[in-house]
């Protein structure tokens, strides 16, 4: 290490120096905040930046271990084995995507519009289970079911549900295959399926390309809506008449998805911008 770590401020300085070639300043600050909160076991970051807070030899050693992995581009969330999503602790590993802010916005919209729902919610391609868990925690009248093709993802999602003390039924299922009989018609269907086009790989950071599961990220350029088409095909069985669909989407696909949802019998279709002003969510109501 180029800096003798004695205080929290030293950790900040060290990370800015060591990670400057991998991340921009904002990203380094984000990594630093997560790391400090985790290592010191508190959400009260303001208490940790006081001059009197000292770094123990154990924490110093852990920082050295983490930094050696960060230099390879490995995401901090995978190194720590966990992240935070919508205020809940979610375990993550290389078999599931790291939840993003945009997905929190999707969850927030569903909760705000359906807080008093008494019925069923189905989450397709659940990954870590973060969407299903956050919805189950915040819509107490809902019965939540979630599916994923990956057995490793299902196992992690089940662990996350136990960790957060919430009841969600997880079913292993290929979205491209038949709808499992165990999934009854629901009032809400939600999905954050793969939607990044292969040609967009060149725009992505190496910590995503080298470490996050490509099957959960990428779709072919010649059929980028493959999973949305399948979701809409099964919506006749997965959704009750008048039920709602909410999808996270590629910012370039909003208009095309809006047309597609109309063809599959949806109305009240709306494309919603995320906090960065990009088209990121589409929702619609299934006609009776």
N, C-alpha and C positions, 0 to 999 in steps of 0.2 A: 504493500500500500504506500502511496505517496504522501499520505497525511496520517499523522498519529491521532487516532480517534479517541477523544476524551469526552466530547460533548455532542449533543444533538446537532449543533451547528457544524461540527466536523463531519458528521455523516452527510449532511447536505453538500458541503464543499467537495467531499470525496466523490459522491455520485455524479456531480456536475462535471468533474474532471474525467472520470473513468468512462462515462456513458455518452460523452459529447459527440462521438463519431457514430453512435447508433441511434440516438433520439434527439429530438429538438428540446428546447428548454421547457416547454409546457409538459411534454411527455416525461421528462426527467423529474419535474416537480411532482407529477402524479405518482410515479414509481416511488419517489422518496416518501410521500405522505403514506402510501399503503405500507411500505416497509417499516416506517417508524411506528405507525399504529399497531402493526402486527407484533413487532419485536418487543414493544413496551406494554402491550396488552391493554390499550385504552383507546377510546374514540375521542378523548379530550386532548386534541393535538396542541391546543394553546398551552396546556400545562407542561408539555414536553419540551417546549422551546425556551424554558426558563434556564438561565445560566447555571443554576445549581444542579440540574439533572445530569448525572454522570453516566457514562457508558461502561458497563461491567465487562470484564474479560470474556465472559460467556457470550454476550451480545456482540462484542468485537469479533470473536471467532465466527459467529453465525453470519455476520455481515461479510466477512471475507469469503465464506463458502457461497453465499448468495451472489456476491459480486462476480465470482469466477464463472457462474452460470449465466448471469446477465450479459456478460461480455460476449457470449456465444450467440446472443439474440434470443435466448429462451425467455418467454414471457414470465414476469414475476409471479403471476397468478398460478402458473404451472409449478414454479419452484416452491411456492408456499403451499400448493395443493388446495387453495381456496380463494374465494373472492367474495365481494359483497354485491348483492343484487336486490334492489328495491328495499334496502334496509335489512336484508336477511343474509346470513352466512351460507354460502353455496360452495360445496366442494367441486373442484374441477380437475381434469386430467387430460392427457393427450387424445382421449377418445371423444371428448366433447368440446364444443366451442366455448371460449371465454365470453360470458354475457356482456353485451354492449349497452351503452346509454340509450341508443335508439330503441332497443328492446324494452328497456324500462319505460320509455314513452308509450310504447304499444300497450304494455300492461296498465299503465296509469290511465290511458284512455278507456280501456275496457272496464276498469274498476269505477271510474267516474260515471260512466254511462249505464252501469249494471249493478250498482252496489246492493240493490234490494232484490236482485234476482233470486228466485227460488226454482231451481231447475238444474239442468246438466250443462257442463262445459267440456268440450273435447279439444285437446291440444295435440296437433300432429307434428311429428319430428321434434320431440321435446328436448332431446339432448340432456343437459344437466338437470332438467326438470324445473328450471328457474321460473318459467312463465306459469306453469301449472301450480307450483307451490305458492307464488305470490298471489295468484288469483284465489286459490283456496283459502289463504290467510285473510284476504280482504273482502271476499264475498261469502260470508258464512252460510248463506242459504244454498250455495252451489254444491253439486256433486261433480267432482272433477276427475276426468280420465285423461290419460296421456299415452301416446305411442311413440316408438322409435324402432328403427331397424336394427340398431346396434345393441347386442346384449350387454356390452360394457357400459353403454350409456344408460340403459334401463337400470342396471345395478347401481350406478352412481346416483341416478335420479331417486331411486328408492331410499338410498342412504341419506340424500338431502331432505327427503320428506320426513324421515325419522328425526333427523337433526333439528328440523324446524317444527316438529310435533304437529304435523298436518296430515290429513287423510287424502291421499291421491292414489287412484288405481293406475298402475303402469302396465302397458301391454306391448309386448314385442310384435311389431308388425311392419311389413314393407309397404310404404305409401303407394308404391306402384302396383301392389297386389290388391286382392279383394278386401273389402272392409270387414274386419273381424266381427263375428256375431256378438261378441261381448260388448260392442259399442252400440248402445241404443241411440235413437235420434235425440239430438241435443238442442238446447236453446241458443248456444253459442259454439262456434268452431273458431279456433285460432291456430295460426301457424307462422313460424319464422323458418321457412324452408331454405334450402340452398338457392341463392339467386345471383351470385357474382359470376359474370361471364368469363370464360377462359381468357379472352383477350384483355381482361382487366387485371390479370395477374401482375402485369408489369407496373401497375400503379400501387401495388401493395407492399407493405413493409416486410422485410425478411423474417421478422419474428412471427408473422402470420403464416407466410408461405412455408417456412421451414418446420413449424411446430404444430399448427392447428390442423385438424383433420380436413383434408381436401374434399372428401365426400359430403361434408356438411356445409361446404362453402360454394363450390363451383358447379356451373351448369354449362352445357355446350353453347357456343355462339349461335348455332343454327336452330336451337330450340331452347331459349333461355327461360321460357315460361312452362317448362315441362311439368314441374311439380305443382304449380298453380292450376294448370289444366286438370291434373289428376284430382286435386282438392275440390275443384268445381264439379268434376264428374261425379264424385262420391257425395257431394253436398245434398243431393236428393235423398240419400239414405242417412247421412250423418246429421242433417239439420231438420228440425221440425219446420213446417210452414210458418213463415214469419220470423224464423230464427235469424241470427246475425252472424256474419263472417268478418273476421279481422285478420289481416295478413301484413307482415312486414315485407317490404318490397325493395327492389333495386330502383334507385332514384330515376333511372332512365326508362322504366317500364310502366309508369303510372297510367298514361293514356291508353296503352295497349291492354293493360289489365282491366281498365275500366270498361273497355269495349267487350272484353272476354266475359267479364262478370255479367254484363247485360245479356249476352247470348245464352248464358246458363241460368237465366231466370232470376236475376237479382235486380233490385231497385234500390232507390235511396243510396246510390253508390257515391262515395266521396273519397278523394285522395287527400291525404293530410301531410303537411310539412313537418319535418322534425325541427329541433332547436337550431339546427344549422341552416334552415331554410330549404332543405332538400325533400323531395317527395319520398316519404318513407313508410307510410301506412295507407292501406286501402281498406275500406269497410263497406258493407252492403247488407241488405235485408233480403232473405229468400222469399220469393213470391209464393203465395199459397196455391 
